[in-house]
């Protein structure tokens, strides 16, 4: 029973390790394809996603993200950031807490963002909307790009299907340990020393199992390969019995038969055939026989 419990615990830890090493794929939205539109998480049935912008910097673009009614707030951070020069004269990014052009800026970010220094923290909204505005006065093209990872969350009492973060956020269970920091403070997947040791042991055990399976498959493939190779060189002969025909000068002897239990032919003697009696009636032509019959 203890072994089964230990194996089950190792399996769970190994799954969590894989989820952090290989995070799940988020739904990606290309901002340039949604300029002037609203991305509704309700209509798309998503609780997290990634907004990616990549352009030549020649056109303004504004997109609004709408969160759920039951999970009304948005938490986000920048995965990539390269927006013009540091003076914000030609390019700038405005992040607003609300759907209106007059909505206030996101707390902690300031009124405008530019340059190549990526904001390091995670940020949140206090409304259901996050408005992203890219503004440019550029007269020549220049590569501009940034990406924002976002997710919805709630505060207060967490529901049965939610996980509570250390900062008080409530996130859905499926976002727990997904590798994208949905809490904003990395508390969605806290690992103790024991858990880390378990992850290492589980990883080594999984690697050993994978190696053993690979060796078995390789050996099996080689056995099947050599089994189908045709034999090389002369084919060995096996001594078998043979047929020994009797010489015609030996009366009463028939040809021998093949006996698989012996290495030579066997002969059987039969009794001599009965002697035939030949008539001594002389030969007469047909005409003589007819004349004698007429008498």
HELIX and SHEET records of a PDB file:
HELIX    1   1 UNK A    2  UNK A   21  1                                  20    
HELIX    2   2 UNK A   31  UNK A   33  5                                   3    
HELIX    3   3 UNK A   41  UNK A   44  1                                   4    
HELIX    4   4 UNK A  173  UNK A  175  5                                   3    
HELIX    5   5 UNK A  193  UNK A  227  1                                  35    
HELIX    6   6 UNK A  286  UNK A  294  1                                   9    
SHEET    1   A 5 UNK A  28  UNK A  30  0                                        
SHEET    2   A 5 UNK A  48  UNK A  55  1                                        
SHEET    3   A 5 UNK A 144  UNK A 155 -1                                        
SHEET    4   A 5 UNK A  73  UNK A  82 -1                                        
SHEET    5   A 5 UNK A 123  UNK A 124 -1                                        
SHEET    1   B 5 UNK A  28  UNK A  30  0                                        
SHEET    2   B 5 UNK A  48  UNK A  55  1                                        
SHEET    3   B 5 UNK A 144  UNK A 155 -1                                        
SHEET    4   B 5 UNK A 169  UNK A 172 -1                                        
SHEET    5   B 5 UNK A 162  UNK A 164 -1                                        
SHEET    1   C 4 UNK A  37  UNK A  40  0                                        
SHEET    2   C 4 UNK A  61  UNK A  66  1                                        
SHEET    3   C 4 UNK A 129  UNK A 136 -1                                        
SHEET    4   C 4 UNK A  91  UNK A  96 -1                                        
END                                                                             
